[in-house]
Amino acid sequence: MIIIPARVASNRFPNKVLSDINGVPMVIATARRVEDIDEVAIATDSKEVADVARKYGFDAVMTSSIHKSGTDRINEAAGVLGIDHDEIVVNVQADEPFIEQEVVSSVYERVKNAVENKESFMMVSCYKKIDSFFADDPNHVKVVVDHQGCAIYFSRSKIPYDREPHDGYLGHLGIYGFTRKSLEKFCTLGTSPLEEIEKLEQLRALYFGKKILMVEVVSESFGIDTKEDLKRALKIFRDKTL
């Protein structure tokens, strides 16, 4: 199951999930990008978003307005939907209307592989190589990984620090894969100090010593956090079919 958390009360860009993306609302553009991978549901605290989702033929689940992260929101939705504990649940952010299907499939398959091989993990996510422009932008999250491909840290800052010039920056894509069981465990941890400082929910897992498996992907997409991001994305992807 793919669940897309969609709230309208974004501090940096209110109502962004309903912004027009080549003729359709952003959240719908995102849902259409991934609907061939698995069933899709949209989890929201907005009746307007729920109505839009249903208008375009997607399931919508109304959730609480007090959730601090998208993952907490999809956990509530997974409970409402009655998803089995062994089922794979992928969190695709609503502000990824140009995300490639292959990227989400890579995360899905990594979760499946980890389960089959009985690996210890809490979640799976992904990254891509990025240039200095994105590395300098605090709206685009960076990650460092260890030799086994597990996340060491995520930050809005430019990490690792470039004491000498290098091209090893890795940009994090906001796609998270869980089993339903590990999703529940994540949401029982409670928020962490690092999560509160950086406003990055994935730091909750690292703070409590849990493992995040990372997949390297090739992607032109990026999360849309600001109106400037939207303008840039529409210019880059103006010829994309949604």
MIROBA-394340 format. One line per field, with one value per residue: residue number from 0; residue in three letters; chain; y, x, z of N, C-alpha, C in turn. Coordinates in Angstrom, 2 decimals, padded with zeros to 5 digits. Each point is the difference from the previous one (the first is absolute). Layout:
N
resi [NUM/...] .
resn [ALA/...] .
chain [A/...] .
n_y [Y/...] .
n_x [X/...] .
n_z [Z/...] .
ca_y [Y/...] .
ca_x [X/...] .
ca_z [Z/...] .
c_y [Y/...] .
c_x [X/...] .
c_z [Z/...] .
***
This chain:
242
resi [0/1/2/3/4/5/6/7/8/9/10/11/12/13/14/15/16/17/18/19/20/21/22/23/24/25/26/27/28/29/30/31/32/33/34/35/36/37/38/39/40/41/42/43/44/45/46/47/48/49/50/51/52/53/54/55/56/57/58/59/60/61/62/63/64/65/66/67/68/69/70/71/72/73/74/75/76/77/78/79/80/81/82/83/84/85/86/87/88/89/90/91/92/93/94/95/96/97/98/99/100/101/102/103/104/105/106/107/108/109/110/111/112/113/114/115/116/117/118/119/120/121/122/123/124/125/126/127/128/129/130/131/132/133/134/135/136/137/138/139/140/141/142/143/144/145/146/147/148/149/150/151/152/153/154/155/156/157/158/159/160/161/162/163/164/165/166/167/168/169/170/171/172/173/174/175/176/177/178/179/180/181/182/183/184/185/186/187/188/189/190/191/192/193/194/195/196/197/198/199/200/201/202/203/204/205/206/207/208/209/210/211/212/213/214/215/216/217/218/219/220/221/222/223/224/225/226/227/228/229/230/231/232/233/234/235/236/237/238/239/240/241] .
resn [MET/ILE/ILE/ILE/PRO/ALA/ARG/VAL/ALA/SER/ASN/ARG/PHE/PRO/ASN/LYS/VAL/LEU/SER/ASP/ILE/ASN/GLY/VAL/PRO/MET/VAL/ILE/ALA/THR/ALA/ARG/ARG/VAL/GLU/ASP/ILE/ASP/GLU/VAL/ALA/ILE/ALA/THR/ASP/SER/LYS/GLU/VAL/ALA/ASP/VAL/ALA/ARG/LYS/TYR/GLY/PHE/ASP/ALA/VAL/MET/THR/SER/SER/ILE/HIS/LYS/SER/GLY/THR/ASP/ARG/ILE/ASN/GLU/ALA/ALA/GLY/VAL/LEU/GLY/ILE/ASP/HIS/ASP/GLU/ILE/VAL/VAL/ASN/VAL/GLN/ALA/ASP/GLU/PRO/PHE/ILE/GLU/GLN/GLU/VAL/VAL/SER/SER/VAL/TYR/GLU/ARG/VAL/LYS/ASN/ALA/VAL/GLU/ASN/LYS/GLU/SER/PHE/MET/MET/VAL/SER/CYS/TYR/LYS/LYS/ILE/ASP/SER/PHE/PHE/ALA/ASP/ASP/PRO/ASN/HIS/VAL/LYS/VAL/VAL/VAL/ASP/HIS/GLN/GLY/CYS/ALA/ILE/TYR/PHE/SER/ARG/SER/LYS/ILE/PRO/TYR/ASP/ARG/GLU/PRO/HIS/ASP/GLY/TYR/LEU/GLY/HIS/LEU/GLY/ILE/TYR/GLY/PHE/THR/ARG/LYS/SER/LEU/GLU/LYS/PHE/CYS/THR/LEU/GLY/THR/SER/PRO/LEU/GLU/GLU/ILE/GLU/LYS/LEU/GLU/GLN/LEU/ARG/ALA/LEU/TYR/PHE/GLY/LYS/LYS/ILE/LEU/MET/VAL/GLU/VAL/VAL/SER/GLU/SER/PHE/GLY/ILE/ASP/THR/LYS/GLU/ASP/LEU/LYS/ARG/ALA/LEU/LYS/ILE/PHE/ARG/ASP/LYS/THR/LEU] .
chain [A/A/A/A/A/A/A/A/A/A/A/A/A/A/A/A/A/A/A/A/A/A/A/A/A/A/A/A/A/A/A/A/A/A/A/A/A/A/A/A/A/A/A/A/A/A/A/A/A/A/A/A/A/A/A/A/A/A/A/A/A/A/A/A/A/A/A/A/A/A/A/A/A/A/A/A/A/A/A/A/A/A/A/A/A/A/A/A/A/A/A/A/A/A/A/A/A/A/A/A/A/A/A/A/A/A/A/A/A/A/A/A/A/A/A/A/A/A/A/A/A/A/A/A/A/A/A/A/A/A/A/A/A/A/A/A/A/A/A/A/A/A/A/A/A/A/A/A/A/A/A/A/A/A/A/A/A/A/A/A/A/A/A/A/A/A/A/A/A/A/A/A/A/A/A/A/A/A/A/A/A/A/A/A/A/A/A/A/A/A/A/A/A/A/A/A/A/A/A/A/A/A/A/A/A/A/A/A/A/A/A/A/A/A/A/A/A/A/A/A/A/A/A/A/A/A/A/A/A/A/A/A/A/A/A/A/A/A/A/A/A/A] .
n_y [-001.19/000.94/000.70/000.97/000.49/000.63/001.01/000.90/-000.27/000.11/000.12/-000.73/-000.85/000.79/-001.08/-000.24/-000.92/001.17/000.37/000.78/-001.25/000.83/000.71/-000.55/-000.20/000.60/-000.17/000.39/001.00/000.15/-000.09/000.74/000.62/-000.37/000.29/-000.15/000.50/000.65/-000.46/001.06/000.56/001.01/000.28/000.57/001.24/000.05/000.44/001.17/-000.41/-000.45/001.09/000.67/-000.70/000.05/001.28/-000.20/-000.61/000.77/-001.05/000.51/000.24/000.37/000.84/-000.16/001.16/-000.85/-000.80/-000.34/-001.18/-000.10/-000.52/000.90/000.83/-000.54/000.06/001.17/000.42/-000.54/000.56/001.13/-000.17/-000.29/000.68/-001.16/-000.52/-000.99/000.79/000.25/001.05/000.72/000.88/000.52/000.97/000.74/000.53/-001.24/000.99/000.06/-000.64/-000.61/-000.76/000.03/001.25/000.14/-000.57/000.78/000.95/-000.19/-000.19/001.10/000.50/-000.37/000.44/001.09/-000.02/-000.28/000.91/000.35/001.09/000.55/000.56/001.31/000.51/000.25/000.64/001.15/000.02/001.17/-000.07/001.03/001.13/000.95/000.24/-001.29/-000.28/001.17/-000.61/000.70/000.37/-000.31/-001.11/-000.01/-001.04/-000.59/-000.92/-001.16/-000.83/-000.19/001.29/000.14/000.70/000.99/000.94/000.73/000.96/001.16/-000.19/000.61/-001.27/-000.59/000.64/000.97/-000.57/-000.99/000.57/-000.36/-001.12/-000.22/001.06/-000.44/000.14/000.24/-001.07/000.72/-001.14/-000.55/-001.11/-000.61/-000.88/-000.47/-001.11/000.22/000.26/-000.97/-000.74/000.46/-000.15/-001.10/000.34/000.75/001.31/000.40/000.35/-000.94/-000.78/000.46/-000.16/-001.13/-000.38/-001.10/-000.59/-000.24/001.17/-000.18/-000.68/000.89/000.95/-000.85/000.17/000.40/-001.03/000.91/-000.91/000.33/000.50/-000.20/001.12/-000.05/001.29/000.52/-000.74/000.92/-000.05/000.38/000.82/000.68/001.22/000.30/-001.01/000.41/001.26/-000.38/-000.73/000.95/000.76/-000.75/-000.21/001.13/-000.87/-000.16/-001.23/000.54] .
n_x [000.84/-000.33/000.46/-000.75/000.83/-001.12/000.71/-000.89/000.23/000.61/001.00/000.81/-001.00/-000.88/-000.77/001.28/-000.57/-000.65/001.29/-000.19/-000.03/000.25/-000.87/000.78/-000.70/000.94/-000.86/-000.82/000.78/000.23/-001.27/-000.18/001.03/-000.70/-001.12/000.99/000.55/-000.97/-000.92/-000.74/000.33/-000.84/000.94/-001.07/000.20/-000.02/-001.22/000.57/001.10/-000.76/-000.73/001.15/000.49/-001.16/000.03/001.29/-000.83/000.53/000.35/-000.82/000.93/-001.04/000.97/000.61/-000.32/000.28/000.05/001.19/-000.29/000.41/001.07/-000.13/-000.17/001.00/000.59/-000.57/000.36/001.19/-000.19/-000.42/001.01/000.42/001.11/000.30/000.46/-000.17/-001.03/000.49/000.44/-000.26/000.74/-000.84/000.89/-001.01/001.15/-000.19/-000.58/001.32/-000.29/001.12/-000.75/001.13/-000.04/-001.30/000.08/001.08/-000.70/-001.06/000.81/000.61/-001.18/-000.50/001.13/-000.10/-001.29/000.17/000.97/-001.10/000.15/000.83/-001.19/-000.09/000.81/-000.49/001.05/000.14/001.04/000.41/000.91/000.48/-000.27/000.90/-000.74/-000.26/001.30/000.03/-001.03/-000.32/-000.70/001.21/-000.48/001.08/000.70/000.56/000.68/-000.14/001.01/-001.01/000.08/000.36/-001.06/000.92/-000.31/-001.07/000.15/-000.50/001.00/001.06/-000.30/001.21/000.57/000.02/000.80/-000.12/000.10/-001.26/-000.34/000.16/-000.70/-000.80/-000.92/-000.69/-000.63/-001.10/000.58/-000.98/000.71/-001.09/000.06/-001.21/000.66/000.97/-001.02/-000.69/001.11/000.19/-001.29/000.46/001.02/-000.93/-000.22/001.05/001.01/000.68/-001.05/-000.09/001.31/000.15/-001.05/000.66/-001.11/000.80/000.34/-001.30/000.04/000.81/-000.75/-000.95/001.03/-000.96/-000.06/000.55/-000.54/001.07/-000.71/001.05/-000.51/-000.49/-000.03/-000.91/-000.79/-000.76/000.01/-001.27/000.91/000.31/-000.52/001.21/-000.07/-001.24/000.40/001.04/-000.80/-000.93/001.06/000.55/-001.19/000.04/000.91/000.00/-000.38/-001.09] .
n_z [000.00/-000.86/001.03/-000.48/000.92/000.21/000.48/000.33/001.29/-001.16/000.89/-000.78/-000.23/000.61/000.16/000.21/000.81/-000.03/-000.01/-001.03/-000.43/-001.00/000.73/000.94/001.13/000.71/000.99/-000.96/-000.36/001.30/000.32/-001.06/000.54/001.08/-000.65/-000.86/001.10/000.61/000.82/-000.28/001.16/000.16/000.91/000.49/000.45/-001.33/000.25/-000.25/000.65/001.01/-000.15/-000.07/001.01/000.59/-000.28/000.30/000.84/000.95/000.76/000.91/000.92/000.73/000.36/001.16/000.52/000.99/-001.05/000.54/-000.52/-001.26/000.61/000.97/-001.01/-000.70/001.19/000.26/-001.21/000.25/001.20/-000.53/-000.84/001.22/-000.24/-000.53/001.13/-000.87/-000.23/-001.20/000.68/-001.07/000.65/-000.88/000.16/000.39/000.45/-000.46/-000.67/000.05/001.12/-000.32/-000.75/-000.72/000.40/-000.09/-001.18/-000.10/000.58/-000.75/-001.03/000.47/000.30/-001.14/-000.55/000.75/-000.27/-001.27/000.17/000.63/-000.74/000.87/000.00/000.01/-000.91/-001.21/-000.47/-000.65/-000.81/-000.42/-000.93/000.69/-000.64/-000.08/-001.09/-000.12/000.04/-000.62/-000.56/001.10/-001.06/-000.45/000.49/000.76/-000.45/001.05/-000.68/000.62/000.24/000.85/-000.28/001.27/000.32/-000.01/-000.91/000.28/-000.91/000.43/000.86/-000.48/-000.14/000.12/001.02/-000.92/000.89/-000.87/-001.21/-000.09/-000.60/001.28/-000.40/000.96/-000.92/001.09/-000.45/000.16/-000.29/000.73/000.16/000.38/000.99/000.00/000.35/-000.89/-000.80/000.57/-000.09/-001.22/-000.13/000.61/-000.78/-000.54/000.02/-000.72/000.81/-000.65/000.09/001.23/000.12/-000.70/000.73/000.38/-000.40/-001.04/000.54/000.10/-001.14/-000.56/000.52/-000.33/-000.82/-000.81/-000.79/-000.81/-000.77/-000.71/-001.00/-000.79/-000.44/-001.20/000.23/-000.79/000.75/000.58/001.34/-000.08/000.55/-001.08/-000.13/000.44/000.88/000.24/-000.02/000.76/000.79/-000.06/000.17/000.96/000.58/-000.66/-000.46/001.34/-000.26/000.56] .
ca_y [001.19/001.31/001.00/001.35/000.95/001.29/001.02/001.30/001.03/000.09/001.33/000.65/000.08/-000.45/-000.56/-000.40/-001.31/000.23/000.84/-000.56/-000.63/-000.35/-000.25/-000.76/000.34/-000.64/-001.30/-000.93/-000.26/-000.95/-001.29/-000.60/-000.47/-001.24/-000.88/-001.31/-000.81/-000.64/000.81/001.33/000.72/001.33/000.24/001.45/000.57/001.02/-000.49/000.44/-000.95/-001.28/000.12/000.01/-001.36/-000.85/000.49/-000.58/-001.45/-000.56/-000.13/001.05/-000.33/001.17/-000.24/001.07/001.22/000.29/-000.76/000.83/-000.48/-000.76/-001.42/-000.20/000.08/-001.22/-001.08/000.03/-000.45/-001.45/-000.63/000.14/-000.88/-001.38/-000.63/-001.09/000.34/-000.41/000.68/001.12/001.31/001.01/001.40/000.88/001.35/000.59/001.05/-000.63/-000.28/-000.47/-001.14/-001.10/-001.27/-000.88/000.38/-000.57/-001.46/-000.39/-000.03/-001.11/-001.26/-000.12/-000.48/-001.40/-000.77/000.00/-000.91/-001.37/-000.38/000.18/001.08/000.87/001.37/000.65/000.61/000.10/001.24/000.05/001.22/000.17/000.93/001.36/000.99/001.00/000.84/-000.66/-000.22/001.26/000.40/-000.69/-000.63/-001.31/-000.73/-000.80/-001.19/-000.72/-001.43/-000.79/-000.91/-001.00/000.67/000.42/001.42/000.44/001.24/000.85/001.38/001.08/000.59/-000.64/-001.04/000.35/001.32/-000.04/000.61/000.02/-000.21/-001.38/-000.10/-001.15/000.33/-000.89/000.62/-000.94/000.09/-000.28/-001.25/-000.89/-001.30/-000.72/-000.96/000.61/-000.19/000.96/001.32/000.18/000.17/001.35/001.00/-000.09/000.53/001.38/000.90/000.08/001.35/000.27/000.17/001.31/001.04/000.04/-000.22/-001.16/-001.10/-001.19/000.06/-000.71/-001.38/-000.01/000.41/-001.14/-001.11/-000.89/-000.02/000.43/-000.50/000.98/-000.47/001.06/000.05/001.08/000.73/001.43/000.61/000.55/000.42/001.40/000.57/001.43/000.44/000.05/-001.39/-000.32/000.65/-000.68/-001.33/000.11/000.34/-001.18/-001.14/000.49/-000.93/-001.29/-000.35/-000.47] .
ca_x [-000.84/000.66/-000.84/000.52/-000.49/-000.25/-000.61/-000.01/000.54/001.45/000.46/000.76/-000.76/-001.36/-000.82/000.83/-000.38/-001.08/000.53/-000.18/001.14/-000.40/-001.43/-000.60/000.59/001.28/-000.15/-000.48/001.15/000.86/-000.69/000.03/001.35/000.34/-001.16/000.24/000.86/-000.85/-001.17/000.34/-000.98/000.44/-000.34/-000.08/-000.88/-000.75/-001.12/000.20/000.93/-000.70/-000.95/000.78/000.50/-001.11/-000.39/000.91/-000.05/000.90/-000.51/000.43/-000.23/000.08/000.85/000.07/000.70/001.07/001.22/001.18/000.72/-000.76/000.02/-001.04/-001.29/-000.27/-000.22/-001.44/-000.74/000.20/-000.89/-001.37/-000.12/000.12/001.14/000.63/001.31/001.09/-000.10/000.90/-000.63/000.95/-000.40/000.45/-000.41/-000.92/000.67/000.91/-000.84/000.79/000.79/-000.01/-000.54/001.12/000.52/-000.89/000.12/001.27/-000.22/-000.92/000.72/001.01/-000.73/-000.35/001.24/000.43/-000.89/000.31/001.31/-000.07/000.89/-000.50/-000.18/-001.26/-000.56/000.84/-000.19/000.87/000.75/000.63/001.12/-000.46/001.05/000.17/-001.20/-000.93/000.66/-000.02/-001.38/-000.51/-001.29/000.29/000.66/001.16/000.19/001.26/-000.24/001.18/000.48/-001.03/-001.15/-000.97/000.10/000.68/-000.68/-000.67/000.03/-000.24/001.31/000.82/000.82/001.04/000.61/000.99/001.28/000.62/-001.06/-000.36/-001.30/-000.65/-001.25/-001.11/-001.28/-001.03/-001.35/-000.95/-000.75/000.32/-000.63/-000.11/-001.08/-001.01/000.47/001.07/-000.62/-000.59/001.09/000.54/-000.93/-000.07/001.24/-000.15/000.93/001.34/000.57/000.56/-001.15/-000.58/000.93/000.13/-001.31/000.15/-000.56/000.84/001.00/-000.57/000.51/001.43/000.18/-000.29/000.88/-000.60/000.72/-000.67/000.67/-000.08/000.15/000.41/-000.85/000.23/-001.27/000.01/-001.04/000.33/-001.18/-000.36/-000.20/-000.28/-000.55/001.13/000.19/-001.07/000.30/001.14/-000.44/-000.88/000.85/000.81/-000.83/-001.17/-000.40/-000.36/-001.42/-000.51] .
ca_z [000.00/000.00/000.66/-000.21/001.00/-000.66/000.84/-000.68/000.90/-000.10/000.40/-001.06/-001.24/000.30/-001.08/-001.14/-000.56/-000.96/-001.08/-001.33/-000.66/-001.37/-000.15/001.10/001.30/000.28/000.64/-001.02/-000.89/000.71/000.05/-001.34/-000.30/000.70/000.11/-000.63/000.87/001.01/000.32/000.53/000.81/000.41/001.40/000.14/001.01/-000.72/-000.79/-001.39/-000.61/-000.12/-001.11/-001.24/-000.20/-000.46/-001.32/-000.99/000.08/000.99/001.36/000.92/001.40/000.86/001.16/000.98/-000.39/000.96/-000.30/-000.23/-001.19/-000.97/000.34/001.02/-000.69/-000.76/000.96/000.33/-001.18/-000.14/000.96/-000.51/-001.17/000.43/-000.67/000.75/000.56/-000.88/-001.29/-000.24/-000.08/-000.48/000.18/-001.08/000.33/-000.98/-000.77/-000.96/-001.17/-001.14/000.43/-000.97/000.51/000.32/001.32/001.02/-000.12/000.62/001.45/000.24/-000.16/001.05/001.18/-000.26/000.10/001.40/000.73/-000.43/000.51/001.45/000.42/001.06/-000.49/000.34/-001.20/-001.20/-000.75/-001.18/-000.23/-001.31/-000.01/-000.30/-000.23/001.06/000.09/000.90/001.29/000.75/000.29/001.20/-000.28/-000.57/001.08/-000.33/000.83/-000.09/000.21/000.34/-001.05/-000.27/-000.61/001.01/000.30/001.21/000.44/-000.97/000.44/-000.95/-000.22/-001.02/000.62/000.98/-000.17/-001.08/000.36/-001.31/-000.99/-000.33/-000.69/000.62/000.67/-000.29/000.31/000.45/-000.57/001.08/-000.18/001.11/-000.06/001.27/000.16/000.89/001.36/000.30/-000.02/001.32/000.97/-000.20/000.53/001.46/000.57/000.43/-000.69/000.58/-000.07/-001.33/-000.88/000.28/-000.43/-001.45/-000.60/-000.88/000.76/-000.06/001.07/001.15/-000.02/000.31/001.40/000.87/-000.34/-000.98/-001.27/-001.23/-001.20/-001.07/-001.38/-000.92/-001.18/-000.97/-000.04/-000.31/000.83/001.31/000.74/-000.18/001.33/-000.09/-001.28/-000.94/-000.43/-000.94/-001.28/-000.62/-000.41/-001.17/-001.15/-000.34/-000.39/-000.73/-001.07/000.58/-000.07/001.28] .
c_y [001.25/000.99/001.36/000.92/001.38/000.95/001.34/001.08/000.01/001.42/000.74/000.23/-000.54/-000.46/-000.51/-001.31/000.12/000.91/-000.71/-000.52/-000.47/-000.45/-000.82/000.43/-000.81/-001.40/-001.05/-000.34/-001.02/-001.39/-000.71/-000.55/-001.39/-001.03/-001.36/-000.92/-000.81/000.87/001.31/000.54/001.33/000.25/001.49/000.41/001.08/-000.63/000.37/-000.95/-001.35/000.02/-000.03/-001.40/-000.89/000.41/-000.64/-001.52/-000.65/-000.10/001.13/-000.43/001.27/-000.36/001.24/001.21/000.29/-000.74/000.95/-000.43/-000.76/-001.47/-000.31/000.00/-001.30/-001.19/-000.05/-000.53/-001.50/-000.77/000.04/-000.97/-001.48/-000.76/-001.01/000.37/-000.36/000.73/001.18/001.28/001.01/001.38/000.81/001.39/000.61/001.04/-000.55/-000.33/-000.50/-001.19/-001.14/-001.28/-000.92/000.29/-000.64/-001.53/-000.50/-000.08/-001.18/-001.34/-000.19/-000.45/-001.49/-000.91/-000.11/-000.95/-001.45/-000.51/000.23/001.01/000.81/001.43/000.56/000.55/-000.01/001.35/000.04/001.35/000.02/000.95/001.37/000.93/001.04/000.86/-000.58/-000.21/001.25/000.39/-000.76/-000.64/-001.40/-000.76/-000.84/-001.20/-000.49/-001.45/-000.71/-000.98/-001.08/000.62/000.36/001.47/000.23/001.24/000.69/001.43/000.95/000.75/-000.79/-001.00/-001.02/001.36/-000.08/000.76/000.08/-000.29/-001.49/000.00/-001.15/000.29/-000.90/000.67/-001.05/000.26/-000.48/-001.18/-000.94/-001.31/-000.71/-001.32/000.70/-000.09/001.02/001.43/000.30/000.25/001.41/001.03/-000.11/000.57/001.40/000.87/000.06/001.43/000.34/000.26/001.39/001.12/000.14/-000.05/-001.09/-001.24/-001.23/-000.01/-000.65/-001.41/-000.05/000.35/-001.16/-001.27/-000.99/000.16/000.45/-000.49/000.98/-000.63/001.19/-000.08/001.11/000.69/001.46/000.76/000.62/000.45/001.48/000.57/001.46/000.33/000.09/-001.39/-000.37/000.61/-000.71/-001.37/000.04/000.34/-001.22/-001.10/000.39/-000.96/-001.37/-000.22/-000.56/-000.78] .
c_x [000.88/-000.97/000.69/-000.57/-000.14/-000.72/000.09/000.68/001.53/000.45/000.68/-000.83/-001.40/-000.74/000.81/-000.45/-001.15/000.45/-000.15/001.31/-000.46/-001.46/-000.67/000.63/001.26/-000.15/-000.49/001.11/000.94/-000.62/000.05/001.38/000.26/-001.12/000.20/000.84/-000.84/-001.24/000.45/-001.15/000.62/-000.50/000.06/-000.86/-000.90/-001.13/000.16/000.93/-000.67/-000.98/000.71/000.50/-001.10/-000.49/000.84/000.14/000.95/-000.68/000.55/-000.36/000.17/000.77/000.02/000.78/001.20/001.30/001.15/000.80/-000.92/-000.07/-001.00/-001.39/-000.29/-000.19/-001.46/-000.83/000.12/-000.89/-001.44/-000.24/000.13/001.13/000.66/001.40/001.17/-000.01/000.98/-000.82/001.06/-000.62/000.62/-000.53/-000.86/000.67/001.07/-000.76/000.77/000.87/-000.13/-000.51/001.12/000.58/-000.84/000.07/001.28/-000.12/-000.90/000.74/001.06/-000.65/-000.30/001.23/000.48/-000.85/000.34/001.31/000.13/001.03/-000.66/-000.09/-001.31/-000.67/001.03/-000.26/001.02/000.68/000.53/001.18/-000.50/001.19/-000.01/-001.25/-000.99/000.62/-000.04/-001.40/-000.54/-001.37/000.17/000.92/001.15/000.10/001.43/-000.28/001.30/000.34/-001.01/-001.25/-001.10/000.22/000.74/-000.69/-000.63/000.06/-000.42/001.30/000.76/000.93/000.43/000.63/001.12/001.27/000.89/-001.09/-000.26/-001.37/-000.82/-001.30/-001.13/-001.30/-001.04/-001.32/-000.99/-000.91/000.42/-000.76/000.06/-000.73/-001.02/000.47/001.08/-000.52/-000.63/001.07/000.58/-000.87/-000.20/001.25/-000.17/001.02/001.32/000.53/000.55/-001.10/-000.61/000.90/000.03/-001.35/000.07/-000.43/000.88/001.07/-000.51/000.56/001.47/000.26/-000.21/000.76/-000.56/000.69/-000.90/000.83/-000.22/000.26/000.45/-000.86/000.47/-001.32/000.22/-000.94/000.58/-001.30/-000.25/-000.38/-000.42/-000.62/001.09/000.31/-001.04/000.27/001.13/-000.40/-000.86/000.79/000.78/-000.86/-001.19/-000.46/-000.38/-001.52/-000.43/-001.30] .
c_z [000.00/000.62/-000.13/001.08/-000.63/000.93/-000.72/000.82/000.01/000.34/-001.14/-001.26/000.26/-001.26/-001.19/-000.63/-000.99/-001.15/-001.34/-000.57/-001.37/-000.09/001.08/001.32/000.27/000.59/-000.98/-000.99/000.63/000.01/-001.34/-000.35/000.56/000.00/-000.65/000.87/000.98/000.19/000.64/000.83/000.40/001.41/000.27/001.19/-000.61/-000.82/-001.45/-000.74/-000.21/-001.16/-001.35/-000.32/-000.58/-001.38/-001.09/000.15/000.99/001.36/000.86/001.42/000.82/001.27/000.89/-000.53/000.89/-000.30/-000.31/-001.22/-000.92/000.34/001.11/-000.65/-000.76/000.93/000.42/-001.17/-000.19/000.96/-000.46/-001.15/000.36/-000.67/000.92/000.44/-000.91/-001.35/-000.08/-000.15/-000.42/000.13/-001.13/000.29/-001.11/-000.88/-000.94/-001.30/-001.23/000.37/-001.02/000.65/000.45/001.39/001.10/-000.03/000.66/001.51/000.38/-000.03/001.08/001.30/-000.14/000.17/001.44/000.83/-000.33/000.58/001.51/000.50/001.10/-000.54/000.51/-001.24/-001.12/-000.65/-001.13/-000.14/-001.43/000.15/-000.44/-000.19/001.12/000.19/001.00/001.38/000.87/000.48/001.21/-000.20/-000.59/000.95/-000.53/000.95/-000.17/000.36/000.36/-001.12/-000.35/-000.63/000.98/000.34/001.31/000.55/-001.20/000.51/-001.11/-000.30/-001.06/000.69/-001.05/-000.33/-001.03/000.36/-001.24/-001.02/-000.26/-000.64/000.58/000.70/-000.46/000.43/000.36/-000.70/001.05/-000.25/001.12/-000.14/001.34/-000.25/000.90/001.45/000.35/-000.03/001.37/001.05/-000.11/000.71/001.51/000.65/000.57/-000.71/000.74/-000.09/-001.38/-001.01/000.16/-000.52/-001.52/-000.72/-001.07/000.78/000.03/001.09/001.28/000.08/000.39/001.46/000.95/-000.43/-000.99/-001.36/-001.16/-001.18/-001.14/-001.36/-000.85/-001.26/-000.94/-000.19/-000.38/000.95/001.26/000.66/-000.16/001.36/-000.03/-001.36/-001.05/-000.53/-001.07/-001.37/-000.72/-000.52/-001.25/-001.25/-000.46/-000.61/-000.85/-001.09/000.51/-000.13/001.33/-000.19] .
***
